[in-house]
Amino acid sequence: MNSTYLSQFYQKPVENILLDFGNMANQIDDLLDLSYGDPDLTTHNSIIEAAFKDAKAGHTHYTAPDGSPEFIQAVLNTYKRNYNLTFETSQVRATVGALHGIYLALGVILNEGDEVIIHEPFFSPYKTQVEEIGGTSVIIPTYEKDDFQIDIAILKAAITPKTKALIINSPNNPTGAVFSKETLKQIADLAIEHNFYILSDEVYEAFSYGETFYPMATFAPEHTITLNSFSKTFAMTGWRIGFMIAPSYINDACTLLNENITFSAPTPAQRAGIYALDNREAIVPTVTTIFKERLSYIEKRVSTIDFVSLNPVKGSMYAFINIEKSGLTSIDFAMKLLKEQQVLVIPGKAFGQSGDNYIRLAATQDLSVLKEAFDRIEKLVF
C-alpha cells in the first residue's frame, strides 16, 4: 500500500509554510528561534499547584462532555466580570484548545460547498479546516494602510447566498491589529442582515495594547461563536485547554460531533483553567506586561534598520515586519536570514498571498535573545 490509499485531501497536501519553517528549528546550530507562538514563560506556579492539588484529590476522571460545571461557571463569571456579558451554561464548552473549538463549530454548521470568508493575512489552519470539512474558503485582503482592519466594502462584496460564516481574529495573528468597535459593529450588522455566523478567535484578547478589546458577542450574540484559549493569556500552551461560547443549539450539535473525537477536555487542564480564570486579574498582567515590553523593543530596533519597517503593533505577541525594501519575497528573506544569520522567522506568505511582503517575528523569547537576533538581522546585506 502507498499514499494513494489516503484520503484525496491528503494525497497531495497543500503547501504548509508555517509547518515547514517551524520544522527547521531542530536542524540549525546556534539558532535563534523567533518563529514559534509558544511563550517562553512557564505557567504561573499557582496554576500548576492548584491543578495538581485537584488531580491528587481525585479530579482525574472524565467530566461531562461540555466540561465540568465549575469550569463552565468560571467562564461565565469571567465574561460577566470583564465584559458585562451574560450567557447560559448550555452555551459554554471546554475544548482542547481553540482550534478544537473551531473544528467542532465548522463541522456542525457547514454543508458541502458552503462558503466561509477569511480575512488575510490569516492563521493557516482556518482555511485548512474549512476545506477539510467540505466548505469553500473565500479570502478577503486587509492592508497595512488600513492598520489591517477589515474593509467593510470588501467584506460586503464577498458575501453571497452561499456564505455561511466569517472567521475573524482580533487581536490578530500575525498582523497585531485590534479591530475597532466600529469595525466589529459593522461586521455584526452584516452578519445579522445576511444571516451568517461569525467565528471569533479571541485567543489574544488579553494582549491589547492601548486599544480596547471588544468581544464579538457584544454586537451579535445570536450569530457569534466565540473561541478562546488559555495557551497565550496564561502561558499554558501544553495544557491544551480552551473554550467555546455559542448558541445552545450549536453547542448541543458539537456534543454529538465531539463524542466521536475526544469526548471531553482533559480534567486536570480544566482544573488549571478554573484557577486561572478565577485569579485572572492577578496573573495575566505578569504575562502581558512582558510581551508589551518586548514588542516595544522590537519596534525600536526595526526603526533603525533601513530595509524593514513596522506598523505600530496594537495587540497579540507578534511583529509583522514589512520587508518590501529588501527586494525579496518573504520566503527568500526568511531563508537568507536563516542561512546567513541563523535567525528563524515565519515568511508572511504562510499567512496568505497578501503577506508576501512581510515576515512574522514572535516576541516569545527574552529581551536578550531579541537583542542578539536584531544584531544579526542588521548584518544582512542586500
Secondary structure, DSSP 8 states (H G I E B T S, - for coil): --GGGS-HHHHS----HHHHHHHGGGT-TT-EE----S-SS---HHHHHHHHHHHHTT--S---TT--HHHHHHHHHHHHHHH-----GGGEEEESSHHHHHHHHHHHH--TT-EEEEEES--THHHHHHHHTT-EEEEEE--GGGTT---HHHHHHH--TTEEEEEEESS-TTT-----HHHHHHHHHHHHHHT-EEEEE-TTTT-BSSS----GGGT-TTTEEEEEESTTTTT-GGG--EEEE--HHHHHHHHHHHTTTTSS--HHHHHHHHHHHHTHHHHHHHHHHHHHHHHHHHHHHHTT-TT-EE----BSSEEEEE-GGGTS-HHHHHHHHHHHH-EE-EEGGGG-GGGTTEEEEE--S-HHHHHHHHHHHTT---
